[in-house]
């Protein structure tokens, strides 16, 4: 699943480690989510959305809308 | 890196320490078993009472049971779902490799004289495979 996590993080000048600390996950998790290799669970997606004051669907883009 | 102690959180550090303790216990018991089987302990399976043979064959179960208690407890407490996924994948492959090796060697029992001894290495093979897979995955997602 594609997402705008890297862009949102860059807008705030946060490193992957900064974001990981804020989300209370490992830096590897942030990296895997950003590169689309790992899709976060719904609770983690909500935590990410809350952190960026956005909705889940504005961060995570459905690659298969059908 | 996950295997660098500085980067581990207290839960992961405790799990890694206990995992290594059980791994060392497995290796020590394995050596004890081999010594018993070749008669280096002063008595051998051929001359010992059957009960003693059972005791010695059940000994390696102890660290394995400890590991089976340890792993679900760690997975329940690990908050990072990605790390949980990596550990689960590593454990899955850790189980798969000994099964495949046992199956292949089991079918080749006539050609492979060491086939009888292979199940003795199952726990060691499981631990080593799981650790290598975990290390490989962590490196992959650096």
N, CA and C atoms of all chains as a GROMACS GRO file, in nm:
protein
  624
    1UNK      N    1   0.084  -0.120   0.000
    1UNK     CA    2   0.000   0.000   0.000
    1UNK      C    3   0.089   0.126   0.000
    2UNK      N    4   0.055   0.217  -0.094
    2UNK     CA    5   0.134   0.341  -0.099
    2UNK      C    6   0.090   0.435   0.014
    3UNK      N    7   0.182   0.521   0.054
    3UNK     CA    8   0.145   0.617   0.158
    3UNK      C    9   0.229   0.744   0.147
    4UNK      N   10   0.185   0.847   0.219
    4UNK     CA   11   0.254   0.977   0.213
    4UNK      C   12   0.337   1.003   0.338
    5UNK      N   13   0.373   0.896   0.405
    5UNK     CA   14   0.442   0.910   0.534
    5UNK      C   15   0.575   0.983   0.520
    6UNK      N   16   0.651   0.948   0.416
    6UNK     CA   17   0.782   1.010   0.398
    6UNK      C   18   0.768   1.160   0.375
    7UNK      N   19   0.667   1.198   0.295
    7UNK     CA   20   0.643   1.340   0.265
    7UNK      C   21   0.604   1.415   0.391
    8UNK      N   22   0.510   1.358   0.464
    8UNK     CA   23   0.463   1.422   0.588
    8UNK      C   24   0.575   1.436   0.690
    9UNK      N   25   0.658   1.334   0.694
    9UNK     CA   26   0.771   1.337   0.788
    9UNK      C   27   0.871   1.445   0.745
   10UNK      N   28   0.898   1.452   0.614
   10UNK     CA   29   0.994   1.549   0.562
   10UNK      C   30   0.946   1.692   0.586
   11UNK      N   31   0.813   1.713   0.575
   11UNK     CA   32   0.756   1.846   0.598
   11UNK      C   33   0.785   1.896   0.740
   12UNK      N   34   0.796   1.802   0.830
   12UNK     CA   35   0.821   1.839   0.971
   12UNK      C   36   0.968   1.826   1.010
   13UNK      N   37   1.050   1.793   0.913
   13UNK     CA   38   1.195   1.774   0.936
   13UNK      C   39   1.223   1.668   1.042
   14UNK      N   40   1.144   1.564   1.038
   14UNK     CA   41   1.166   1.455   1.134
   14UNK      C   42   1.246   1.346   1.065
   15UNK      N   43   1.332   1.285   1.140
   15UNK     CA   44   1.403   1.168   1.087
   15UNK      C   45   1.313   1.046   1.111
   16UNK      N   46   1.351   0.935   1.053
   16UNK     CA   47   1.274   0.811   1.076
   16UNK      C   48   1.277   0.776   1.225
   17UNK      N   49   1.392   0.802   1.286
   17UNK     CA   50   1.405   0.772   1.430
   17UNK      C   51   1.312   0.860   1.514
   18UNK      N   52   1.300   0.989   1.472
   18UNK     CA   53   1.209   1.081   1.544
   18UNK      C   54   1.065   1.030   1.537
   19UNK      N   55   1.026   0.995   1.415
   19UNK     CA   56   0.888   0.946   1.396
   19UNK      C   57   0.866   0.816   1.473
   20UNK      N   58   0.965   0.730   1.467
   20UNK     CA   59   0.954   0.601   1.538
   20UNK      C   60   0.936   0.624   1.688
   21UNK      N   61   1.010   0.720   1.740
   21UNK     CA   62   0.999   0.750   1.883
   21UNK      C   63   0.860   0.803   1.918
   22UNK      N   64   0.808   0.889   1.831
   22UNK     CA   65   0.674   0.946   1.855
   22UNK      C   66   0.566   0.840   1.846
   23UNK      N   67   0.588   0.742   1.758
   23UNK     CA   68   0.487   0.636   1.740
   23UNK      C   69   0.510   0.518   1.835
   24UNK      N   70   0.622   0.521   1.906
   24UNK     CA   71   0.662   0.412   1.996
   24UNK      C   72   0.676   0.280   1.922
   25UNK      N   73   0.742   0.289   1.807
   25UNK     CA   74   0.776   0.168   1.730
   25UNK      C   75   0.925   0.176   1.696
   26UNK      N   76   0.975   0.071   1.631
   26UNK     CA   77   1.117   0.073   1.592
   26UNK      C   78   1.136   0.154   1.464
   27UNK      N   79   1.260   0.198   1.442
   27UNK     CA   80   1.287   0.273   1.319
   27UNK      C   81   1.266   0.184   1.196
   28UNK      N   82   1.293   0.055   1.212
   28UNK     CA   83   1.271  -0.040   1.102
   28UNK      C   84   1.124  -0.044   1.061
   29UNK      N   85   1.036  -0.027   1.161
   29UNK     CA   86   0.892  -0.027   1.130
   29UNK      C   87   0.857   0.092   1.041
   30UNK      N   88   0.909   0.208   1.079
   30UNK     CA   89   0.882   0.330   1.001
   30UNK      C   90   0.935   0.312   0.858
   31UNK      N   91   1.056   0.260   0.848
   31UNK     CA   92   1.117   0.237   0.717
   31UNK      C   93   1.034   0.141   0.633
   32UNK      N   94   0.989   0.032   0.696
   32UNK     CA   95   0.911  -0.068   0.622
   32UNK      C   96   0.776  -0.011   0.578
   33UNK      N   97   0.716   0.072   0.662
   33UNK     CA   98   0.586   0.132   0.625
   33UNK      C   99   0.607   0.232   0.512
   34UNK      N  100   0.708   0.315   0.525
   34UNK     CA  101   0.735   0.417   0.423
   34UNK      C  102   0.761   0.357   0.285
   35UNK      N  103   0.834   0.247   0.284
   35UNK     CA  104   0.868   0.184   0.155
   35UNK      C  105   0.758   0.091   0.106
   36UNK      N  106   0.649   0.083   0.181
   36UNK     CA  107   0.535   0.002   0.138
   36UNK      C  108   0.556  -0.147   0.156
   37UNK      N  109   0.660  -0.185   0.233
   37UNK     CA  110   0.686  -0.328   0.252
   37UNK      C  111   0.603  -0.386   0.366
   38UNK      N  112   0.547  -0.297   0.446
   38UNK     CA  113   0.467  -0.342   0.560
   38UNK      C  114   0.346  -0.251   0.576
   39UNK      N  115   0.229  -0.308   0.581
   39UNK     CA  116   0.108  -0.230   0.604
   39UNK      C  117   0.075  -0.230   0.754
   40UNK      N  118   0.063  -0.112   0.811
   40UNK     CA  119   0.037  -0.108   0.956
   40UNK      C  120  -0.104  -0.156   0.989
   41UNK      N  121  -0.122  -0.198   1.112
   41UNK     CA  122  -0.256  -0.238   1.158
   41UNK      C  123  -0.342  -0.112   1.170
   42UNK      N  124  -0.470  -0.133   1.189
   42UNK     CA  125  -0.561  -0.018   1.203
   42UNK      C  126  -0.526   0.070   1.324
   43UNK      N  127  -0.497   0.010   1.441
   43UNK     CA  128  -0.459   0.098   1.555
   43UNK      C  129  -0.335   0.182   1.526
   44UNK      N  130  -0.234   0.124   1.461
   44UNK     CA  131  -0.113   0.201   1.430
   44UNK      C  132  -0.143   0.306   1.323
   45UNK      N  133  -0.226   0.272   1.227
   45UNK     CA  134  -0.265   0.369   1.124
   45UNK      C  135  -0.338   0.488   1.188
   46UNK      N  136  -0.422   0.461   1.286
   46UNK     CA  137  -0.492   0.570   1.357
   46UNK      C  138  -0.393   0.657   1.434
   47UNK      N  139  -0.292   0.590   1.495
   47UNK     CA  140  -0.190   0.664   1.570
   47UNK      C  141  -0.113   0.756   1.476
   48UNK      N  142  -0.080   0.706   1.357
   48UNK     CA  143  -0.008   0.786   1.257
   48UNK      C  144  -0.094   0.904   1.214
   49UNK      N  145  -0.221   0.875   1.187
   49UNK     CA  146  -0.313   0.980   1.142
   49UNK      C  147  -0.328   1.089   1.249
   50UNK      N  148  -0.340   1.046   1.375
   50UNK     CA  149  -0.353   1.143   1.485
   50UNK      C  150  -0.228   1.230   1.496
   51UNK      N  151  -0.112   1.167   1.479
   51UNK     CA  152   0.014   1.240   1.491
   51UNK      C  153   0.027   1.349   1.385
   52UNK      N  154  -0.023   1.321   1.265
   52UNK     CA  155  -0.013   1.418   1.155
   52UNK      C  156  -0.142   1.499   1.139
   53UNK      N  157  -0.234   1.486   1.232
   53UNK     CA  158  -0.362   1.556   1.225
   53UNK      C  159  -0.430   1.537   1.089
   54UNK      N  160  -0.429   1.418   1.041
   54UNK     CA  161  -0.490   1.388   0.910
   54UNK      C  162  -0.580   1.265   0.925
   55UNK      N  163  -0.651   1.237   0.818
   55UNK     CA  164  -0.731   1.115   0.819
   55UNK      C  165  -0.646   1.001   0.762
   56UNK      N  166  -0.685   0.880   0.794
   56UNK     CA  167  -0.608   0.763   0.747
   56UNK      C  168  -0.603   0.762   0.594
   57UNK      N  169  -0.719   0.790   0.532
   57UNK     CA  170  -0.722   0.778   0.385
   57UNK      C  171  -0.642   0.889   0.314
   58UNK      N  172  -0.610   0.995   0.388
   58UNK     CA  173  -0.526   1.098   0.324
   58UNK      C  174  -0.376   1.063   0.337
   59UNK      N  175  -0.345   0.967   0.421
   59UNK     CA  176  -0.205   0.924   0.437
   59UNK      C  177  -0.181   0.795   0.358
   60UNK      N  178  -0.273   0.703   0.374
   60UNK     CA  179  -0.258   0.573   0.306
   60UNK      C  180  -0.346   0.568   0.182
   61UNK      N  181  -0.283   0.542   0.069
   61UNK     CA  182  -0.354   0.546  -0.058
   61UNK      C  183  -0.384   0.403  -0.104
   62UNK      N  184  -0.510   0.380  -0.130
   62UNK     CA  185  -0.550   0.246  -0.175
   62UNK      C  186  -0.503   0.225  -0.318
   63UNK      N  187  -0.414   0.129  -0.337
   63UNK     CA  188  -0.359   0.107  -0.472
   63UNK      C  189  -0.459   0.029  -0.560
   64UNK      N  190  -0.558  -0.032  -0.495
   64UNK     CA  191  -0.658  -0.107  -0.572
   64UNK      C  192  -0.797  -0.060  -0.529
   65UNK      N  193  -0.843   0.057  -0.582
   65UNK     CA  194  -0.970   0.114  -0.536
   65UNK      C  195  -1.092   0.029  -0.568
   66UNK      N  196  -1.082  -0.063  -0.666
   66UNK     CA  197  -1.195  -0.151  -0.698
   66UNK      C  198  -1.204  -0.262  -0.595
   67UNK      N  199   2.054  -0.186   1.508
   67UNK     CA  200   2.022  -0.323   1.468
   67UNK      C  201   1.962  -0.400   1.586
   68UNK      N  202   1.875  -0.493   1.552
   68UNK     CA  203   1.804  -0.566   1.658
   68UNK      C  204   1.899  -0.645   1.747
   69UNK      N  205   2.012  -0.690   1.688
   69UNK     CA  206   2.105  -0.770   1.768
   69UNK      C  207   2.208  -0.686   1.840
   70UNK      N  208   2.205  -0.555   1.817
   70UNK     CA  209   2.295  -0.468   1.890
   70UNK      C  210   2.226  -0.435   2.023
   71UNK      N  211   2.288  -0.468   2.133
   71UNK     CA  212   2.222  -0.456   2.263
   71UNK      C  213   2.178  -0.314   2.294
   72UNK      N  214   2.251  -0.215   2.237
   72UNK     CA  215   2.216  -0.075   2.264
   72UNK      C  216   2.080  -0.039   2.206
   73UNK      N  217   2.043  -0.103   2.093
   73UNK     CA  218   1.920  -0.067   2.025
   73UNK      C  219   1.799  -0.148   2.074
   74UNK      N  220   1.822  -0.243   2.160
   74UNK     CA  221   1.712  -0.326   2.209
   74UNK      C  222   1.642  -0.255   2.325
   75UNK      N  223   1.509  -0.265   2.326
   75UNK     CA  224   1.439  -0.212   2.443
   75UNK      C  225   1.449  -0.316   2.555
   76UNK      N  226   1.412  -0.280   2.679
   76UNK     CA  227   1.431  -0.374   2.790
   76UNK      C  228   1.362  -0.509   2.769
   77UNK      N  229   1.243  -0.506   2.708
   77UNK     CA  230   1.171  -0.631   2.683
   77UNK      C  231   1.248  -0.720   2.586
   78UNK      N  232   1.296  -0.659   2.475
   78UNK     CA  233   1.371  -0.736   2.375
   78UNK      C  234   1.502  -0.787   2.434
   79UNK      N  235   1.567  -0.703   2.519
   79UNK     CA  236   1.693  -0.744   2.581
   79UNK      C  237   1.671  -0.865   2.673
   80UNK      N  238   1.561  -0.859   2.749
   80UNK     CA  239   1.530  -0.970   2.840
   80UNK      C  240   1.501  -1.098   2.761
   81UNK      N  241   1.424  -1.082   2.652
   81UNK     CA  242   1.390  -1.198   2.568
   81UNK      C  243   1.515  -1.256   2.505
   82UNK      N  244   1.602  -1.168   2.452
   82UNK     CA  245   1.725  -1.214   2.387
   82UNK      C  246   1.813  -1.288   2.487
   83UNK      N  247   1.824  -1.233   2.608
   83UNK     CA  248   1.907  -1.297   2.711
   83UNK      C  249   1.853  -1.435   2.746
   84UNK      N  250   1.721  -1.442   2.771
   84UNK     CA  251   1.661  -1.570   2.809
   84UNK      C  252   1.668  -1.671   2.694
   85UNK      N  253   1.654  -1.620   2.571
   85UNK     CA  254   1.661  -1.708   2.453
   85UNK      C  255   1.801  -1.769   2.444
   86UNK      N  256   1.904  -1.687   2.468
   86UNK     CA  257   2.041  -1.737   2.462
   86UNK      C  258   2.069  -1.834   2.577
   87UNK      N  259   2.009  -1.807   2.693
   87UNK     CA  260   2.027  -1.899   2.807
   87UNK      C  261   1.969  -2.035   2.771
   88UNK      N  262   1.849  -2.036   2.713
   88UNK     CA  263   1.788  -2.165   2.676
   88UNK      C  264   1.869  -2.233   2.565
   89UNK      N  265   1.924  -2.151   2.476
   89UNK     CA  266   2.006  -2.206   2.367
   89UNK      C  267   2.132  -2.272   2.423
   90UNK      N  268   2.194  -2.207   2.520
   90UNK     CA  269   2.315  -2.264   2.582
   90UNK      C  270   2.278  -2.390   2.661
   91UNK      N  271   2.163  -2.384   2.731
   91UNK     CA  272   2.116  -2.502   2.806
   91UNK      C  273   2.093  -2.618   2.711
   92UNK      N  274   2.036  -2.589   2.594
   92UNK     CA  275   2.012  -2.693   2.494
   92UNK      C  276   2.145  -2.755   2.450
   93UNK      N  277   2.243  -2.669   2.423
   93UNK     CA  278   2.373  -2.718   2.377
   93UNK      C  279   2.441  -2.802   2.485
   94UNK      N  280   2.433  -2.756   2.612
   94UNK     CA  281   2.496  -2.830   2.722
   94UNK      C  282   2.429  -2.966   2.742
   95UNK      N  283   2.294  -2.966   2.736
   95UNK     CA  284   2.223  -3.093   2.751
   95UNK      C  285   2.250  -3.186   2.634
   96UNK      N  286   2.269  -3.125   2.516
   96UNK     CA  287   2.302  -3.205   2.398
   96UNK      C  288   2.435  -3.278   2.420
   97UNK      N  289   2.532  -3.204   2.474
   97UNK     CA  290   2.664  -3.265   2.498
   97UNK      C  291   2.654  -3.374   2.604
   98UNK      N  292   2.568  -3.348   2.706
   98UNK     CA  293   2.547  -3.448   2.811
   98UNK      C  294   2.484  -3.575   2.752
   99UNK      N  295   2.387  -3.554   2.662
   99UNK     CA  296   2.320  -3.667   2.595
   99UNK      C  297   2.419  -3.750   2.515
  100UNK      N  298   2.504  -3.680   2.438
  100UNK     CA  299   2.602  -3.749   2.354
  100UNK      C  300   2.698  -3.827   2.443
  101UNK      N  301   2.742  -3.763   2.553
  101UNK     CA  302   2.834  -3.831   2.646
  101UNK      C  303   2.768  -3.957   2.702
  102UNK      N  304   2.639  -3.945   2.735
  102UNK     CA  305   2.566  -4.061   2.788
  102UNK      C  306   2.557  -4.172   2.684
  103UNK      N  307   2.527  -4.132   2.561
  103UNK     CA  308   2.507  -4.230   2.455
  103UNK      C  309   2.635  -4.303   2.415
  104UNK      N  310   2.748  -4.234   2.426
  104UNK     CA  311   2.874  -4.302   2.389
  104UNK      C  312   2.942  -4.363   2.513
  105UNK      N  313   2.880  -4.347   2.628
  105UNK     CA  314   2.931  -4.413   2.748
  105UNK      C  315   3.039  -4.337   2.822
  106UNK      N  316   3.054  -4.208   2.795
  106UNK     CA  317   3.158  -4.130   2.862
  106UNK      C  318   3.125  -4.094   3.006
  107UNK      N  319   3.000  -4.114   3.045
  107UNK     CA  320   2.960  -4.077   3.181
  107UNK      C  321   2.982  -4.194   3.279
  108UNK      N  322   3.041  -4.300   3.231
  108UNK     CA  323   3.066  -4.415   3.318
  108UNK      C  324   2.958  -4.521   3.305
  109UNK      N  325   2.847  -4.484   3.243
  109UNK     CA  326   2.742  -4.581   3.215
  109UNK      C  327   2.683  -4.548   3.078
  110UNK      N  328   2.632  -4.646   3.008
  110UNK     CA  329   2.581  -4.624   2.872
  110UNK      C  330   2.436  -4.668   2.863
  111UNK      N  331   2.368  -4.633   2.754
  111UNK     CA  332   2.227  -4.673   2.742
  111UNK      C  333   2.209  -4.824   2.743
  112UNK      N  334   2.314  -4.899   2.703
  112UNK     CA  335   2.303  -5.044   2.696
  112UNK      C  336   2.311  -5.111   2.833
  113UNK      N  337   2.383  -5.045   2.925
  113UNK     CA  338   2.402  -5.108   3.057
  113UNK      C  339   2.317  -5.041   3.165
  114UNK      N  340   2.257  -4.927   3.135
  114UNK     CA  341   2.181  -4.852   3.236
  114UNK      C  342   2.037  -4.900   3.243
  115UNK      N  343   1.972  -4.877   3.359
  115UNK     CA  344   1.829  -4.911   3.366
  115UNK      C  345   1.748  -4.826   3.267
  116UNK      N  346   1.637  -4.881   3.224
  116UNK     CA  347   1.554  -4.814   3.123
  116UNK      C  348   1.507  -4.677   3.171
  117UNK      N  349   1.478  -4.667   3.302
  117UNK     CA  350   1.431  -4.540   3.358
  117UNK      C  351   1.533  -4.429   3.338
  118UNK      N  352   1.660  -4.462   3.354
  118UNK     CA  353   1.767  -4.364   3.336
  118UNK      C  354   1.775  -4.318   3.190
  119UNK      N  355   1.753  -4.413   3.100
  119UNK     CA  356   1.751  -4.378   2.956
  119UNK      C  357   1.638  -4.280   2.927
  120UNK      N  358   1.522  -4.305   2.991
  120UNK     CA  359   1.408  -4.214   2.971
  120UNK      C  360   1.438  -4.075   3.026
  121UNK      N  361   1.498  -4.073   3.143
  121UNK     CA  362   1.534  -3.945   3.206
  121UNK      C  363   1.626  -3.866   3.114
  122UNK      N  364   1.726  -3.934   3.061
  122UNK     CA  365   1.822  -3.866   2.972
  122UNK      C  366   1.758  -3.822   2.841
  123UNK      N  367   1.664  -3.901   2.792
  123UNK     CA  368   1.600  -3.860   2.666
  123UNK      C  369   1.499  -3.748   2.687
  124UNK      N  370   1.450  -3.734   2.812
  124UNK     CA  371   1.353  -3.626   2.839
  124UNK      C  372   1.420  -3.495   2.878
  125UNK      N  373   1.547  -3.502   2.917
  125UNK     CA  374   1.617  -3.381   2.961
  125UNK      C  375   1.615  -3.266   2.859
  126UNK      N  376   1.639  -3.292   2.729
  126UNK     CA  377   1.642  -3.180   2.633
  126UNK      C  378   1.507  -3.110   2.617
  127UNK      N  379   1.402  -3.174   2.669
  127UNK     CA  380   1.268  -3.113   2.658
  127UNK      C  381   1.260  -2.987   2.745
  128UNK      N  382   1.337  -2.984   2.853
  128UNK     CA  383   1.326  -2.874   2.950
  128UNK      C  384   1.355  -2.738   2.886
  129UNK      N  385   1.472  -2.721   2.821
  129UNK     CA  386   1.496  -2.589   2.760
  129UNK      C  387   1.398  -2.558   2.646
  130UNK      N  388   1.355  -2.664   2.577
  130UNK     CA  389   1.259  -2.643   2.468
  130UNK      C  390   1.125  -2.594   2.523
  131UNK      N  391   1.082  -2.653   2.632
  131UNK     CA  392   0.957  -2.608   2.697
  131UNK      C  393   0.972  -2.464   2.745
  132UNK      N  394   1.090  -2.434   2.800
  132UNK     CA  395   1.116  -2.297   2.846
  132UNK      C  396   1.104  -2.199   2.729
  133UNK      N  397   1.157  -2.242   2.615
  133UNK     CA  398   1.150  -2.158   2.496
  133UNK      C  399   1.005  -2.140   2.449
  134UNK      N  400   0.928  -2.248   2.458
  134UNK     CA  401   0.788  -2.243   2.415
  134UNK      C  402   0.704  -2.154   2.508
  135UNK      N  403   0.748  -2.140   2.631
  135UNK     CA  404   0.679  -2.048   2.723
  135UNK      C  405   0.726  -1.905   2.700
  136UNK      N  406   0.852  -1.894   2.668
  136UNK     CA  407   0.917  -1.763   2.654
  136UNK      C  408   0.866  -1.688   2.529
  137UNK      N  409   0.857  -1.760   2.419
  137UNK     CA  410   0.824  -1.696   2.291
  137UNK      C  411   0.683  -1.634   2.292
  138UNK      N  412   0.577  -1.710   2.329
  138UNK     CA  413   0.444  -1.646   2.331
  138UNK      C  414   0.435  -1.529   2.429
  139UNK      N  415   0.506  -1.543   2.542
  139UNK     CA  416   0.504  -1.433   2.641
  139UNK      C  417   0.566  -1.307   2.582
  140UNK      N  418   0.678  -1.325   2.512
  140UNK     CA  419   0.742  -1.209   2.448
  140UNK      C  420   0.650  -1.150   2.341
  141UNK      N  421   0.591  -1.237   2.258
  141UNK     CA  422   0.505  -1.188   2.149
  141UNK      C  423   0.384  -1.112   2.203
  142UNK      N  424   0.332  -1.158   2.318
  142UNK     CA  425   0.218  -1.089   2.380
  142UNK      C  426   0.258  -0.949   2.427
  143UNK      N  427   0.382  -0.938   2.475
  143UNK     CA  428   0.425  -0.810   2.535
  143UNK      C  429   0.486  -0.714   2.435
  144UNK      N  430   0.530  -0.764   2.318
  144UNK     CA  431   0.595  -0.679   2.219
  144UNK      C  432   0.491  -0.586   2.155
  145UNK      N  433   0.514  -0.455   2.171
  145UNK     CA  434   0.415  -0.358   2.122
  145UNK      C  435   0.436  -0.327   1.974
  146UNK      N  436   0.559  -0.343   1.926
  146UNK     CA  437   0.591  -0.311   1.788
  146UNK      C  438   0.545  -0.424   1.696
  147UNK      N  439   0.436  -0.398   1.623
  147UNK     CA  440   0.378  -0.504   1.542
  147UNK      C  441   0.468  -0.551   1.428
  148UNK      N  442   0.553  -0.462   1.380
  148UNK     CA  443   0.645  -0.499   1.272
  148UNK      C  444   0.751  -0.597   1.324
  149UNK      N  445   0.806  -0.566   1.440
  149UNK     CA  446   0.905  -0.654   1.502
  149UNK      C  447   0.840  -0.790   1.531
  150UNK      N  448   0.713  -0.784   1.577
  150UNK     CA  449   0.637  -0.908   1.605
  150UNK      C  450   0.627  -0.993   1.478
  151UNK      N  451   0.597  -0.925   1.366
  151UNK     CA  452   0.586  -0.996   1.238
  151UNK      C  453   0.720  -1.060   1.200
  152UNK      N  454   0.829  -0.985   1.219
  152UNK     CA  455   0.961  -1.038   1.185
  152UNK      C  456   0.994  -1.161   1.270
  153UNK      N  457   0.963  -1.151   1.400
  153UNK     CA  458   0.992  -1.264   1.491
  153UNK      C  459   0.907  -1.385   1.452
  154UNK      N  460   0.780  -1.362   1.419
  154UNK     CA  461   0.692  -1.473   1.381
  154UNK      C  462   0.740  -1.540   1.253
  155UNK      N  463   0.782  -1.458   1.156
  155UNK     CA  464   0.836  -1.514   1.030
  155UNK      C  465   0.960  -1.598   1.058
  156UNK      N  466   1.047  -1.546   1.145
  156UNK     CA  467   1.171  -1.617   1.178
  156UNK      C  468   1.139  -1.750   1.247
  157UNK      N  469   1.040  -1.748   1.338
  157UNK     CA  470   1.003  -1.871   1.409
  157UNK      C  471   0.942  -1.973   1.312
  158UNK      N  472   0.862  -1.922   1.219
  158UNK     CA  473   0.799  -2.010   1.121
  158UNK      C  474   0.904  -2.082   1.037
  159UNK      N  475   1.002  -2.006   0.989
  159UNK     CA  476   1.110  -2.068   0.912
  159UNK      C  477   1.196  -2.156   1.000
  160UNK      N  478   1.209  -2.113   1.127
  160UNK     CA  479   1.285  -2.194   1.224
  160UNK      C  480   1.222  -2.332   1.241
  161UNK      N  481   1.089  -2.339   1.240
  161UNK     CA  482   1.021  -2.468   1.249
  161UNK      C  483   1.028  -2.543   1.116
  162UNK      N  484   1.019  -2.469   1.006
  162UNK     CA  485   1.013  -2.533   0.874
  162UNK      C  486   1.142  -2.606   0.839
  163UNK      N  487   1.255  -2.542   0.868
  163UNK     CA  488   1.384  -2.601   0.827
  163UNK      C  489   1.409  -2.738   0.891
  164UNK      N  490   1.394  -2.753   1.026
  164UNK     CA  491   1.414  -2.887   1.082
  164UNK      C  492   1.316  -2.990   1.027
  165UNK      N  493   1.192  -2.946   0.999
  165UNK     CA  494   1.093  -3.039   0.943
  165UNK      C  495   1.136  -3.088   0.806
  166UNK      N  496   1.183  -2.996   0.724
  166UNK     CA  497   1.228  -3.032   0.588
  166UNK      C  498   1.349  -3.125   0.597
  167UNK      N  499   1.445  -3.086   0.683
  167UNK     CA  500   1.567  -3.168   0.698
  167UNK      C  501   1.530  -3.308   0.747
  168UNK      N  502   1.442  -3.315   0.849
  168UNK     CA  503   1.401  -3.446   0.901
  168UNK      C  504   1.332  -3.530   0.796
  169UNK      N  505   1.246  -3.465   0.716
  169UNK     CA  506   1.173  -3.538   0.613
  169UNK      C  507   1.269  -3.594   0.509
  170UNK      N  508   1.359  -3.508   0.461
  170UNK     CA  509   1.454  -3.550   0.358
  170UNK      C  510   1.544  -3.662   0.411
  171UNK      N  511   1.600  -3.639   0.530
  171UNK     CA  512   1.691  -3.739   0.588
  171UNK      C  513   1.614  -3.866   0.622
  172UNK      N  514   1.488  -3.849   0.666
  172UNK     CA  515   1.404  -3.964   0.699
  172UNK      C  516   1.381  -4.054   0.579
  173UNK      N  517   1.358  -3.992   0.464
  173UNK     CA  518   1.338  -4.072   0.343
  173UNK      C  519   1.467  -4.136   0.295
  174UNK      N  520   1.579  -4.074   0.332
  174UNK     CA  521   1.708  -4.125   0.287
  174UNK      C  522   1.775  -4.209   0.395
  175UNK      N  523   1.693  -4.267   0.487
  175UNK     CA  524   1.750  -4.336   0.603
  175UNK      C  525   1.840  -4.451   0.564
  176UNK      N  526   1.815  -4.513   0.448
  176UNK     CA  527   1.898  -4.626   0.408
  176UNK      C  528   2.036  -4.580   0.362
  177UNK      N  529   2.033  -4.464   0.293
  177UNK     CA  530   2.159  -4.412   0.238
  177UNK      C  531   2.236  -4.329   0.339
  178UNK      N  532   2.163  -4.271   0.436
  178UNK     CA  533   2.230  -4.181   0.532
  178UNK      C  534   2.243  -4.250   0.667
  179UNK      N  535   2.363  -4.290   0.705
  179UNK     CA  536   2.380  -4.359   0.832
  179UNK      C  537   2.354  -4.270   0.954
  180UNK      N  538   2.357  -4.137   0.933
  180UNK     CA  539   2.336  -4.044   1.044
  180UNK      C  540   2.187  -4.008   1.061
  181UNK      N  541   2.100  -4.069   0.979
  181UNK     CA  542   1.958  -4.033   0.980
  181UNK      C  543   1.895  -4.048   1.119
  182UNK      N  544   1.934  -4.153   1.191
  182UNK     CA  545   1.876  -4.178   1.324
  182UNK      C  546   1.905  -4.064   1.420
  183UNK      N  547   2.021  -4.002   1.403
  183UNK     CA  548   2.064  -3.900   1.498
  183UNK      C  549   2.007  -3.761   1.466
  184UNK      N  550   1.952  -3.744   1.348
  184UNK     CA  551   1.909  -3.610   1.305
  184UNK      C  552   1.808  -3.542   1.398
  185UNK      N  553   1.705  -3.615   1.448
  185UNK     CA  554   1.608  -3.546   1.536
  185UNK      C  555   1.671  -3.484   1.660
  186UNK      N  556   1.789  -3.535   1.700
  186UNK     CA  557   1.857  -3.477   1.818
  186UNK      C  558   1.895  -3.332   1.795
  187UNK      N  559   1.913  -3.296   1.667
  187UNK     CA  560   1.957  -3.160   1.635
  187UNK      C  561   1.841  -3.064   1.609
  188UNK      N  562   1.717  -3.114   1.621
  188UNK     CA  563   1.601  -3.032   1.582
  188UNK      C  564   1.594  -2.898   1.655
  189UNK      N  565   1.610  -2.902   1.788
  189UNK     CA  566   1.598  -2.778   1.866
  189UNK      C  567   1.709  -2.680   1.827
  190UNK      N  568   1.831  -2.735   1.815
  190UNK     CA  569   1.944  -2.649   1.778
  190UNK      C  570   1.922  -2.588   1.640
  191UNK      N  571   1.875  -2.672   1.548
  191UNK     CA  572   1.851  -2.626   1.411
  191UNK      C  573   1.742  -2.519   1.408
  192UNK      N  574   1.638  -2.541   1.490
  192UNK     CA  575   1.529  -2.443   1.500
  192UNK      C  576   1.581  -2.309   1.549
  193UNK      N  577   1.658  -2.311   1.657
  193UNK     CA  578   1.709  -2.186   1.717
  193UNK      C  579   1.802  -2.114   1.621
  194UNK      N  580   1.894  -2.188   1.562
  194UNK     CA  581   1.993  -2.126   1.474
  194UNK      C  582   1.925  -2.069   1.350
  195UNK      N  583   1.832  -2.144   1.292
  195UNK     CA  584   1.760  -2.094   1.174
  195UNK      C  585   1.682  -1.968   1.207
  196UNK      N  586   1.608  -1.973   1.320
  196UNK     CA  587   1.526  -1.858   1.359
  196UNK      C  588   1.614  -1.734   1.381
  197UNK      N  589   1.727  -1.753   1.445
  197UNK     CA  590   1.817  -1.639   1.471
  197UNK      C  591   1.873  -1.581   1.341
  198UNK      N  592   1.914  -1.670   1.251
  198UNK     CA  593   1.970  -1.622   1.124
  198UNK      C  594   1.864  -1.551   1.040
  199UNK      N  595   1.744  -1.606   1.037
  199UNK     CA  596   1.636  -1.544   0.959
  199UNK      C  597   1.602  -1.407   1.017
  200UNK      N  598   1.598  -1.399   1.150
  200UNK     CA  599   1.567  -1.272   1.216
  200UNK      C  600   1.676  -1.168   1.185
  201UNK      N  601   1.800  -1.211   1.195
  201UNK     CA  602   1.912  -1.119   1.166
  201UNK      C  603   1.907  -1.072   1.020
  202UNK      N  604   1.877  -1.164   0.930
  202UNK     CA  605   1.870  -1.131   0.788
  202UNK      C  606   1.757  -1.031   0.762
  203UNK      N  607   1.642  -1.055   0.825
  203UNK     CA  608   1.527  -0.965   0.803
  203UNK      C  609   1.552  -0.826   0.859
  204UNK      N  610   1.613  -0.821   0.976
  204UNK     CA  611   1.642  -0.692   1.038
  204UNK      C  612   1.737  -0.613   0.949
  205UNK      N  613   1.837  -0.682   0.896
  205UNK     CA  614   1.934  -0.616   0.807
  205UNK      C  615   1.863  -0.567   0.680
  206UNK      N  616   1.767  -0.647   0.634
  206UNK     CA  617   1.694  -0.613   0.512
  206UNK      C  618   1.613  -0.484   0.528
  207UNK      N  619   1.560  -0.462   0.646
  207UNK     CA  620   1.474  -0.345   0.669
  207UNK      C  621   1.547  -0.229   0.735
  208UNK      N  622   1.680  -0.234   0.732
  208UNK     CA  623   1.757  -0.124   0.792
  208UNK      C  624   1.724   0.010   0.727
   0.00000   0.00000   0.00000
